């Protein structure tokens, strides 16, 4: 099977299940709704990007096509009306995980999270805020001073002394050096750091896909849903977000695949315009169709897909991108505060470096 340049990050067999029209030639059409507009699109032109999985020679697209051929049987079982999917638990978990991690939205969410963290670290790392007044600098000078004294004869150490003017001059010179170079370091963090991190996200996603595809029987994650069920709703009532899959954690928080670990309560996979596959811990209350659609829209990055375009879908598309898919604002602030503490500011709080406010 020849590798293709146009890679579908949302498989066509899933897109067709949200179509509102299919022609005699087998062309399936669905609605693609962004915040700004709604357009009809053929399934072959939705959820696709050029060389999304990198070099065609890595065979990711071809391997995915082989895997997707096996998904047809699973979706046929869903369509048959069965709600007993326990014998397919491993297949469904892999199906859900691959759908969630392969999307453009997933890559974009990870890149955006990394970019935001690095940008705020760079902004907070001002010369007066973190580097020049940092106990890290003074601690480093103290360590260097102690190391230097070890090479000085004992009879001369009292003359030099640990609190001599020479030591104070060393510390002043070190701070002046940091002053001169901090701006360049911040620019480098913004430009090279952010660019490199985003490239790393892309390569990491591709490597993760290849690893999953190469080991079809390997465990995906330490948590696996205890039960799987099919939620059936009225025809044309379910939308598909561009992230495809979403998860629910404790306290009803929603996120993309990878947001929750031990606190993951459920995972939702819309599989047609009237069906949602859900894996969950026993005792968890399941979402109704409006809550499912709202979560799909809020966690989407660019657009939602639907089999109709009414005022209901219009209201949903206005919510695109309004949820935090990977890390909440509170979690981000705590993470940045821990960075400042590691740099020697134990009193730091919030996402801004001390002294830079």
C-alpha positions in Angstrom: 0.0 0.0 0.0 1.6 3.3 -1.1 2.1 6.0 1.6 0.0 9.1 1.2 1.0 12.7 1.5 -2.4 13.7 2.9 -2.8 12.2 6.4 -6.1 11.9 8.1 -5.8 12.6 11.8 -9.5 11.8 12.1 -10.2 8.6 10.3 -12.6 8.7 7.4 -14.6 5.7 8.6 -15.5 7.8 11.7 -16.1 11.1 9.7 -18.6 9.3 7.5 -20.7 8.3 10.5 -21.4 12.0 11.1 -22.5 12.7 7.5 -25.8 14.2 6.7 -25.7 13.2 3.0 -24.1 10.5 0.9 -24.0 10.5 -2.9 -24.4 7.6 -5.2 -20.7 7.7 -5.8 -20.0 7.2 -2.1 -19.1 10.8 -1.2 -20.1 11.7 2.3 -20.7 15.3 3.4 -20.8 16.8 6.9 -20.8 20.2 8.5 -17.6 21.7 9.8 -18.3 24.5 12.2 -15.6 26.9 13.6 -16.3 30.0 15.7 -16.5 32.1 12.6 -18.4 30.0 10.0 -20.0 26.8 9.1 -19.3 25.0 5.8 -20.2 21.7 4.2 -17.2 19.5 3.6 -16.6 16.1 2.1 -15.3 13.6 4.5 -12.0 13.2 2.5 -11.3 16.8 3.1 -12.0 16.9 6.8 -9.6 16.0 9.6 -6.7 15.9 7.2 -3.3 17.6 6.9 -0.2 17.3 4.6 2.5 15.0 6.0 0.9 15.2 9.4 2.7 12.0 10.5 6.0 13.1 9.1 8.1 11.3 6.5 5.8 9.0 4.5 8.6 6.3 4.8 7.8 5.9 8.5 4.5 4.1 7.4 2.4 5.5 10.2 -0.4 6.4 7.9 -0.3 2.9 6.3 -0.2 1.2 9.6 -3.1 3.2 10.8 -5.1 2.2 7.8 -4.5 -1.5 8.6 -5.6 -0.9 12.2 -8.7 1.0 11.1 -9.8 -2.0 9.0 -10.1 -3.9 12.2 -12.2 -1.2 13.8 -15.0 -1.8 11.4 -15.9 -5.0 13.2 -16.1 -3.1 16.5 -18.3 -0.4 15.1 -20.5 -3.0 13.5 -21.1 -4.4 17.0 -21.9 -0.9 18.3 -24.4 -0.5 15.4 -26.0 -3.9 16.2 -27.4 -2.5 19.4 -25.4 -4.6 21.8 -24.4 -3.0 25.1 -22.3 -5.9 26.1 -18.8 -5.0 25.1 -16.8 -6.6 27.9 -15.2 -9.1 25.5 -13.8 -6.1 23.5 -12.4 -4.1 26.4 -8.8 -4.1 25.2 -9.8 -3.4 21.6 -12.0 -0.5 22.7 -9.4 1.0 25.0 -6.8 1.0 22.2 -9.4 2.3 19.7 -10.2 5.2 22.1 -6.6 6.0 22.9 -5.4 6.0 19.3 -8.3 8.2 18.3 -7.5 10.7 21.0 -3.8 11.0 20.7 -3.5 11.1 16.9 -5.4 14.4 16.3 -4.2 17.8 15.3 -6.0 19.2 18.3 -4.0 16.9 20.6 -0.7 18.1 19.1 -1.9 21.7 19.3 -3.0 21.4 22.9 0.4 20.0 24.0 2.3 22.6 22.0 0.1 25.5 23.3 0.6 24.3 26.9 4.4 24.1 26.5 4.6 27.4 24.7 2.5 29.2 27.4 4.6 27.8 30.3 7.9 28.7 28.6 6.7 32.1 27.6 5.6 32.9 31.2 8.9 31.6 32.5 10.8 33.8 30.1 8.7 36.8 31.0 9.1 36.2 34.7 12.8 35.7 34.5 13.8 39.3 34.5 17.2 40.5 35.7 15.8 42.1 38.8 13.3 39.3 39.4 15.0 36.0 39.4 18.6 35.8 38.3 20.5 38.6 39.9 18.8 38.5 43.3 18.3 34.8 43.3 19.7 32.9 46.3 20.8 30.4 43.6 23.4 33.0 42.5 24.6 33.6 46.1 24.7 29.9 46.8 26.8 29.3 43.7 29.2 32.0 44.7 29.5 30.5 48.2 30.2 27.1 46.8 32.9 28.5 44.5 34.4 30.6 47.3 34.7 27.5 49.5 36.3 25.5 46.7 38.8 28.3 46.1 39.7 28.6 49.8 40.5 24.9 49.9 43.5 25.6 47.6 44.8 28.4 49.8 47.4 27.7 52.5 45.8 27.6 56.0 48.0 30.5 57.2 46.5 32.8 54.5 42.8 31.9 54.9 42.4 34.2 57.9 43.8 37.1 55.9 41.4 36.5 53.0 38.4 35.6 55.2 35.0 34.4 54.2 33.5 37.9 54.5 36.3 39.9 52.9 35.8 42.7 50.4 37.2 40.3 47.7 34.2 38.0 48.2 31.8 40.9 48.0 33.5 42.0 44.8 33.1 38.5 43.4 29.4 38.5 44.1 28.9 42.0 42.6 30.8 40.9 39.5 28.7 37.8 39.2 25.5 39.8 39.4 26.8 42.3 36.8 27.5 39.3 34.5 24.0 38.0 35.0 22.6 41.5 34.3 24.4 41.7 31.0 23.3 38.3 29.8 19.9 37.7 31.3 18.1 39.5 28.4 19.8 37.3 25.9 19.0 34.2 27.9 15.3 35.2 28.0 15.3 35.8 24.2 16.9 32.4 23.6 14.3 30.8 25.9 11.5 32.4 23.9 12.9 31.6 20.4 14.9 28.5 20.6 13.3 27.0 23.7 9.7 27.4 22.5 10.5 26.4 18.9 12.4 23.3 20.0 9.8 22.3 22.5 7.0 22.5 19.9 9.1 20.4 17.5 9.6 17.9 20.3 5.9 17.6 20.8 5.3 16.8 17.2 8.1 14.2 17.1 6.9 12.8 20.4 3.4 12.3 19.1 4.7 10.5 16.0 7.0 8.3 18.0 4.1 7.5 20.4 1.9 6.5 17.5 4.6 4.2 16.1 5.1 2.6 19.4 1.4 1.9 19.9 1.1 0.5 16.4 4.2 -1.7 16.7 3.0 -3.3 19.9 -0.8 -4.0 19.5 -0.9 -6.1 22.7 1.1 -3.8 25.0 -0.8 -2.1 27.8 -1.6 1.5 27.0 -1.9 3.1 30.4 -2.0 1.9 33.9 -5.6 2.9 34.2 -8.2 1.2 32.1 -12.0 1.7 32.4 -13.8 -1.0 34.3 -16.8 -1.0 32.1 -17.7 0.1 28.5 -21.2 1.0 27.3 -22.9 2.6 24.2 -25.0 5.6 24.9 -27.7 6.0 22.2 -29.4 9.3 21.5 -31.8 10.8 18.9 -30.5 10.9 15.3 -28.3 13.9 14.5 -28.0 14.9 18.1 -24.3 14.1 18.7 -21.4 16.2 17.4 -17.7 15.3 17.0 -15.0 17.6 18.3 -11.7 18.0 16.5 -10.1 16.3 19.5 -12.5 13.4 19.0 -12.1 11.9 22.4 -12.4 13.5 25.8 -12.0 12.4 29.4 -13.7 13.3 32.7 -11.8 13.4 36.0 -12.8 13.9 39.6 -15.2 16.7 40.5 -16.5 16.6 36.9 -13.5 18.3 35.3 -13.2 17.5 31.6 -10.0 17.3 29.6 -8.3 15.7 26.6 -6.6 12.3 26.5 -3.6 12.6 28.9 -5.1 15.2 31.2 -6.0 12.7 34.0 -4.2 9.7 35.4 -5.3 8.0 38.6 -8.2 10.4 38.9 -9.7 9.5 35.5 -13.3 8.7 35.9 -14.6 8.2 32.3 -13.6 8.5 28.7 -16.1 9.5 25.9 -15.8 8.6 22.2 -18.6 9.9 20.0 -18.8 7.3 17.2 -21.8 8.5 15.2 -24.3 11.3 15.1 -26.4 9.4 17.6 -24.0 7.1 19.5 -21.3 7.7 22.1 -18.9 5.0 23.4 -18.0 5.5 27.0 -15.6 3.7 29.4 -16.0 4.4 33.1 -15.3 3.5 36.6 -18.2 1.7 38.3 -20.5 4.0 40.2 -19.8 7.0 38.0 -22.7 9.0 36.7 -22.7 9.3 32.9 -23.2 12.5 31.0 -26.3 13.3 29.0 -26.1 14.3 25.3 -26.0 18.0 26.0 -23.1 17.6 28.4 -21.3 15.4 26.0 -21.6 17.9 23.2 -20.6 20.8 25.4 -17.5 19.0 26.5 -16.6 18.1 22.9 -17.0 21.7 21.8 -15.2 23.3 24.7 -12.2 21.0 24.3 -12.0 21.4 20.5 -9.2 23.5 19.2 -10.4 24.8 15.9 -13.8 23.3 14.9 -16.5 20.8 15.5 -18.2 18.4 13.0 -21.9 17.6 12.9 -24.6 16.1 10.7 -26.7 19.3 10.9 -26.3 23.1 11.2 -29.0 24.5 13.5 -29.1 27.1 16.2 -28.1 24.3 18.6 -24.8 23.7 16.8 -24.3 27.4 16.4 -24.4 27.8 20.2 -22.0 24.9 20.6 -19.4 26.3 18.1 -19.2 29.5 20.1 -17.8 27.5 23.0 -14.9 26.1 21.0 -11.6 26.3 22.9 -13.2 27.6 26.1 -11.9 24.7 28.3 -8.4 23.8 29.5 -7.6 20.5 27.8 -4.4 19.6 29.6 -3.6 21.8 32.5 -5.8 24.1 34.5 -4.9 27.7 35.3 -4.4 26.7 39.0 -2.2 23.8 38.0 -0.1 26.0 35.7 0.3 28.6 38.5 1.4 25.9 41.0 3.9 24.5 38.4 5.5 27.9 37.8 5.7 28.7 41.5 7.6 25.4 42.0 10.0 26.5 39.3 10.7 29.8 41.1 11.1 27.9 44.4 13.6 25.6 42.8 15.6 28.7 41.7 15.8 29.8 45.2 12.6 31.7 45.9 10.7 29.6 48.4 8.2 32.5 49.0 7.3 32.6 45.3 3.6 32.2 44.5 1.7 32.5 41.3 3.0 32.4 37.7 5.2 35.5 38.0 8.8 35.6 39.3 9.3 37.5 42.5 10.5 41.0 41.9 9.1 41.1 38.4 5.7 42.4 39.3 
